[in-house]
């Protein structure tokens, strides 16, 4: 797997065919005490929302830099995963959600300290743990990545997946059947400051000629952050253990349905111009050489990463994973994007209009 691909995963049919949508009422269970290690970035606040909706009592442990004052009713303990865990001592929780563990050293420190003080340890990992994506239909038993240097604690595009593998091992060895490993693919939805998913419907909304990769039938896969959060609540309330990929079913969404749904939501008159993977690779818009301007998430369904957007989540679906419609994710992500301060309206992912114009001219010349 390429460095760019692992780095992209780090920070993970028509929409109408989605299974029963998340967001429908979930029966409340007994109130539980839940510790979240992190909880103030992109996915953490959604975890808080889903769990408080279930009547659970939440404690956040973090450095207090992103959200120095926790929300009313949310306990916040200050500390640092890299050495300052004192505020965690002397407490009892039913469940811990590890949302900020990237090295086995970090995870072992909290797993050891909390042993005997929590009943279940949920670790947020990534589908980047798999050894490669050469085939479609990867499930939770697929071979895992191995680090060239298993002693490293440097987190980068090359080491991210292998380090997550070692983190998972720490949790499973310490907590056994009380360990839950969650492996999301690309995460989308309100609050996603990477702008990877957001780019596609946002660009569609701007009209004109839009450069798109491959063809309409090329696969596209993601998990809405609210569906991830709802599944976390299910795992907490039903004490679900084991390993789970989190993504919508393979080929339920493709590039065509993604863009056409974006068109329907935004009312845009955008003309889609499909360009081949070879052309985009030659121009450093996809692949290992892509830097700056690039097409986020998308990968060709052929080649060494053919299965990266065709991962299976059957096991999680059997335990209660449900999916919002593609239209809902697009509509509510764009609404969040529009609400951001003006200085944050410029997307961090995707092509600039200048680069897109240049590439469109090259593509037309090539096919003249």
Phi, psi and omega per residue, in radians:
X1 nan 2.413 -3.068
X2 -1.279 2.757 3.105
X3 -1.034 -0.798 -3.126
X4 -1.007 -0.667 -3.082
X5 -1.171 -0.801 3.115
X6 -1.132 -0.686 -3.128
X7 -1.136 -0.661 3.140
X8 -1.143 -0.680 -3.130
X9 -1.246 -0.433 -3.076
X10 -1.064 -1.211 -2.981
X11 -1.385 nan nan
X12 nan nan nan
X13 nan 3.119 -3.101
X14 -1.563 2.648 -3.092
X15 -1.116 -0.494 -3.112
X16 -1.145 -0.251 -3.140
X17 -1.555 0.054 3.131
X18 -1.001 2.635 3.092
X19 -1.267 3.101 -3.092
X20 -0.745 2.168 -3.009
X21 -1.198 2.467 2.941
X22 -1.196 2.883 -3.134
X23 1.693 -0.256 2.995
X24 -1.267 2.775 -3.024
X25 -1.050 2.335 3.065
X26 -1.946 2.216 -3.113
X27 -1.039 2.384 -3.138
X28 -1.287 2.518 3.099
X29 -1.949 -3.045 3.078
X30 -1.008 2.410 3.138
X31 -1.143 2.248 -3.118
X32 -2.060 2.720 3.081
X33 -1.672 2.068 -3.035
X34 -2.113 2.187 3.054
X35 -1.734 2.257 3.061
X36 -1.991 2.104 3.094
X37 -1.498 1.672 -3.005
X38 2.116 -2.168 2.973
X39 1.645 0.073 -3.092
X40 -2.187 0.168 3.134
X41 -1.608 -2.191 3.138
X42 -1.479 -0.997 -3.014
X43 -1.478 -0.494 -3.078
X44 -0.963 -0.843 3.129
X45 -1.045 -0.551 3.087
X46 -1.222 -0.625 3.035
X47 -1.064 -0.787 3.128
X48 -1.029 -0.807 -3.128
X49 -1.062 -0.815 -3.103
X50 -1.133 -0.712 -3.090
X51 -1.319 -0.677 3.093
X52 -1.186 -0.542 3.066
X53 -1.091 -0.454 3.097
X54 -1.552 0.048 3.108
X55 1.454 0.291 -3.099
X56 -1.550 2.671 -3.116
X57 -1.657 2.182 -2.972
X58 -1.931 2.366 2.965
X59 -2.116 2.293 3.064
X60 -1.842 2.425 3.027
X61 -2.107 2.051 3.133
X62 -2.853 -3.063 -3.093
X63 -1.453 -0.151 3.116
X64 1.291 0.309 -3.078
X65 -1.526 -0.668 -3.123
X66 -1.421 -0.622 -3.084
X67 -2.447 1.374 -3.012
X68 -1.060 -0.450 3.125
X69 -2.077 2.003 -3.125
X70 -1.178 2.759 3.115
X71 -1.102 2.721 3.128
X72 -0.966 2.247 3.120
X73 1.567 -0.078 3.135
X74 -1.858 2.075 3.094
X75 -1.298 2.453 3.109
X76 -2.266 2.204 3.076
X77 -1.920 2.312 -3.101
X78 -1.702 2.473 -3.141
X79 3.105 -2.839 -3.074
X80 -2.597 2.286 3.124
X81 -1.048 -0.415 -3.074
X82 -1.679 0.800 2.972
X83 2.299 -0.416 -3.090
X84 -1.959 1.558 -3.113
X85 -1.928 0.194 -2.998
X86 -1.003 -0.639 -3.074
X87 -1.183 -0.218 3.109
X88 -1.448 -0.268 -3.084
X89 -1.275 2.568 3.053
X90 1.390 0.287 3.139
X91 -2.107 2.797 3.065
X92 -2.240 2.369 3.055
X93 -2.359 2.779 3.061
X94 -1.426 -0.653 -3.039
X95 -2.488 2.522 2.951
X96 -2.079 2.355 3.018
X97 -1.908 2.000 -3.130
X98 -1.598 1.740 -3.050
X99 -1.826 0.105 -3.020
X100 -2.483 0.407 3.137
X101 -1.662 2.120 -3.110
X102 -2.095 -0.326 3.114
X103 -2.209 2.624 3.133
X104 -1.070 -0.503 3.106
X105 -1.116 -0.797 3.106
X106 -1.051 -0.831 -3.053
X107 -1.214 -0.693 3.128
X108 -1.103 -0.684 -3.130
X109 -1.062 -0.784 3.138
X110 -1.325 -0.663 3.128
X111 -1.071 -0.737 3.131
X112 -1.194 -0.775 -3.099
X113 -1.141 -0.661 -3.068
X114 -1.513 -0.162 -3.134
X115 -0.991 2.200 -3.104
X116 1.550 -0.143 -3.137
X117 -2.035 -0.103 2.988
X118 -2.381 2.679 -3.100
X119 -1.694 -0.402 -3.071
X120 -2.477 2.436 -3.139
X121 -2.108 1.968 3.099
X122 -1.786 2.135 -3.101
X123 -1.964 2.220 3.096
X124 -1.513 1.918 -3.129
X125 -1.857 -2.378 -3.084
X126 -2.933 2.689 3.020
X127 -1.217 -0.118 3.051
X128 -1.153 -0.124 3.127
X129 -1.241 -0.273 -3.057
X130 -1.335 2.590 -3.028
X131 -1.083 -0.610 3.113
X132 -2.855 3.097 3.116
X133 -2.277 0.772 -3.063
X134 -1.346 -0.225 -3.116
X135 -2.333 2.734 3.079
X136 -1.454 2.743 3.040
X137 1.425 0.509 3.114
X138 -1.121 2.251 3.072
X139 -1.995 -3.035 -3.000
X140 -1.211 -0.171 -3.140
X141 -1.728 0.083 -3.136
X142 -1.173 2.590 3.133
X143 -0.943 2.551 -3.076
X144 -1.775 2.776 3.140
X145 -1.194 2.628 3.072
X146 -2.207 2.355 3.129
X147 -1.353 2.512 3.016
X148 -1.136 -0.642 3.101
X149 -2.178 1.659 -3.083
X150 -1.182 -0.101 3.134
X151 -1.633 -0.114 -3.078
X152 -1.187 2.596 2.984
X153 -2.179 0.342 3.085
X154 -1.518 2.103 -3.115
X155 -1.699 2.020 3.069
X156 -2.621 -3.001 -3.093
X157 -1.043 -0.573 -3.118
X158 -1.369 -0.592 -2.992
X159 -1.748 -0.266 -2.987
X160 -0.915 -0.935 -3.095
X161 -1.108 -0.778 3.137
X162 -1.115 -0.646 3.091
X163 -1.165 -0.666 3.092
X164 -1.115 -0.632 3.069
X165 -1.018 -0.825 -3.133
X166 -1.160 -0.608 3.063
X167 -1.100 -0.788 3.101
X168 -1.004 -0.753 -3.121
X169 -1.055 -0.736 3.117
X170 -1.026 -0.834 -3.102
X171 -1.118 -0.798 -3.091
X172 -1.184 -0.665 3.120
X173 -1.179 -0.575 -3.092
X174 -1.461 -0.641 -2.992
X175 -1.977 -0.147 3.043
X176 0.966 -2.183 -3.106
X177 -1.198 -0.243 3.104
X178 -1.589 0.184 3.093
X179 -1.705 2.372 3.080
X180 -2.201 2.155 -3.111
X181 -1.942 2.120 -3.110
X182 -1.934 2.154 -3.097
X183 -2.055 1.524 3.125
X184 -1.333 2.691 2.912
X185 -1.557 -2.669 3.106
X186 -1.036 2.246 -3.097
X187 -1.736 2.318 -3.083
X188 -2.179 2.885 3.026
X189 2.188 3.121 -3.137
X190 -0.977 2.329 3.138
X191 1.722 -0.069 -3.085
X192 -1.392 1.700 -3.097
X193 -1.362 -0.077 3.046
X194 -1.329 -0.424 3.100
X195 1.145 0.281 -3.068
X196 -1.173 -0.898 3.092
X197 -1.260 -0.721 -3.056
X198 -0.962 -0.607 -3.068
X199 -0.925 -0.760 -2.983
X200 -1.150 -0.948 3.103
X201 -1.197 -0.557 3.106
X202 -1.090 -0.813 3.134
X203 -1.133 -0.697 3.105
X204 -1.026 -0.614 -3.100
X205 -1.201 -0.277 -3.027
X206 -1.538 -0.160 3.069
X207 1.340 -2.990 -3.128
X208 1.315 -2.815 3.079
X209 -1.557 2.260 -3.096
X210 -2.060 2.202 3.092
X211 -1.392 2.245 -3.133
X212 -2.278 2.630 -3.019
X213 -1.550 2.445 2.981
X214 1.266 -1.863 -3.128
X215 -2.843 3.031 -3.032
X216 -1.062 -0.513 -3.064
X217 -1.513 -0.058 3.136
X218 -1.118 2.417 -3.063
X219 -1.232 2.679 3.065
X220 -2.509 2.273 -3.037
X221 -2.423 2.476 -3.107
X222 -2.799 3.109 2.964
X223 -2.369 2.228 3.065
X224 -1.169 2.347 -3.064
X225 -1.043 -0.538 3.104
X226 -1.234 -0.567 3.072
X227 -1.233 -0.661 3.028
X228 -1.054 -0.807 -3.118
X229 -1.129 -0.703 3.116
X230 -1.124 -0.647 3.109
X231 -1.193 -0.627 3.067
X232 -1.062 -0.733 3.093
X233 -1.072 -0.725 3.097
X234 -1.045 -0.769 3.135
X235 -1.095 -0.687 3.132
X236 -1.159 -0.846 -3.027
X237 -1.302 -0.568 -3.088
X238 -1.805 0.118 3.118
X239 0.924 0.824 -3.127
X240 -1.312 2.161 3.083
X241 -1.962 2.905 3.104
X242 1.970 -2.953 -3.097
X243 -1.934 2.408 -3.053
X244 -2.502 2.179 2.933
X245 -1.347 2.433 3.115
X246 -2.083 1.865 3.123
X247 -2.915 2.770 3.064
X248 -1.297 2.801 -3.037
X249 -1.027 2.490 3.141
X250 -0.934 2.308 3.074
X251 1.214 0.112 3.037
X252 -1.168 -0.566 3.050
X253 -2.108 2.418 3.016
X254 -2.282 3.105 -3.096
X255 -1.063 -0.636 3.134
X256 -1.113 -0.859 -3.121
X257 -1.180 -0.600 3.094
X258 -1.059 -0.886 -3.075
X259 -1.272 -0.692 3.142
X260 -1.185 -0.606 3.067
X261 -1.180 -0.676 3.049
X262 -1.058 -0.698 3.106
X263 -1.093 -0.782 -3.111
X264 -1.128 -0.716 -3.123
X265 -1.181 -0.707 -3.024
X266 -1.652 -0.271 -3.110
X267 1.260 0.373 -3.068
X268 -1.322 2.720 3.075
X269 -1.886 0.541 -3.055
X270 -1.101 2.407 3.053
X271 -1.742 2.146 -3.109
X272 -1.533 2.263 3.062
X273 -2.011 1.944 -3.097
X274 -1.474 2.256 3.117
X275 -2.050 2.573 -3.069
X276 -1.257 2.741 3.096
X277 -1.098 -0.647 3.124
X278 -1.045 -0.784 -3.137
X279 -1.109 -0.765 -3.114
X280 -1.187 -0.613 3.094
X281 -1.185 -0.775 3.127
X282 -1.011 -0.572 -3.102
X283 -1.716 0.273 3.038
X284 1.003 0.686 3.098
X285 -1.761 -0.423 2.995
X286 -2.326 2.915 3.098
X287 1.574 -3.044 -3.036
X288 -1.123 -0.481 -3.087
X289 -1.542 -0.045 -3.107
X290 -1.195 2.188 3.100
X291 -2.525 2.579 3.133
X292 1.206 -1.842 3.078
X293 -1.244 2.166 3.111
X294 -2.741 2.830 3.097
X295 -1.680 1.952 -3.007
X296 -1.325 2.631 3.069
X297 1.231 -0.844 -2.978
X298 -1.079 2.425 3.023
X299 -2.451 2.451 3.122
X300 -1.074 2.476 3.140
X301 -1.388 0.327 3.009
X302 -2.370 2.706 -3.112
X303 1.809 -3.010 -2.998
X304 -1.236 -0.326 3.109
X305 -1.940 0.494 -3.031
X306 -1.038 -0.488 -3.056
X307 -1.685 0.088 -3.012
X308 -1.182 -0.447 3.095
X309 -1.941 0.423 -3.141
X310 -2.358 0.667 -3.128
X311 -1.406 2.533 -3.118
X312 -1.576 2.506 3.065
X313 -2.254 0.459 -3.097
X314 -0.979 -0.683 -3.082
X315 -1.110 -0.752 3.119
X316 -1.199 -0.670 3.119
X317 -1.076 -0.641 3.122
X318 -1.166 -0.387 3.126
X319 -1.698 0.031 3.042
X320 2.096 0.080 3.104
X321 -1.134 2.238 3.097
X322 -2.222 2.893 -2.995
X323 -2.267 2.312 2.917
X324 -1.200 2.781 3.099
X325 -1.236 2.707 3.057
X326 -1.014 -0.703 3.135
X327 -1.057 -0.727 3.123
X328 -1.090 -0.806 -3.137
X329 -1.066 -0.779 -3.139
X330 -1.130 -0.859 -3.075
X331 -1.057 -0.782 -3.046
X332 -1.396 -0.474 3.031
X333 -1.202 -0.742 3.109
X334 -1.151 -0.632 3.093
X335 -1.114 -0.725 3.082
X336 -1.130 -0.757 3.125
X337 -1.004 -0.756 -3.114
X338 -1.174 -0.408 -3.106
X339 -1.499 -0.135 -3.108
X340 -1.231 2.664 3.088
X341 -1.004 2.673 -3.065
X342 -0.957 -0.640 -3.098
X343 -1.237 -0.199 3.132
X344 -1.923 0.177 -3.126
X345 -1.305 -0.435 3.116
X346 -1.251 2.096 -3.067
X347 -1.241 2.574 -3.141
X348 -1.536 -0.236 -3.099
X349 -2.176 2.759 3.090
X350 1.712 -3.132 -3.113
X351 -1.519 2.487 2.925
X352 -1.276 2.774 3.118
X353 -1.079 -0.619 -3.139
X354 -1.114 -0.787 -3.140
X355 -1.182 -0.693 3.139
X356 -1.101 -0.749 3.116
X357 -1.059 -0.747 3.105
X358 -1.060 -0.793 -3.106
X359 -1.214 -0.656 3.099
X360 -1.064 -0.729 3.122
X361 -1.121 -0.750 3.115
X362 -1.091 -0.746 -3.114
X363 -1.129 -0.749 -3.135
X364 -1.160 -0.701 3.109
X365 -1.092 -0.730 -3.142
X366 -1.109 -0.552 -3.055
X367 -1.841 0.193 -3.134
X368 -1.196 nan nan
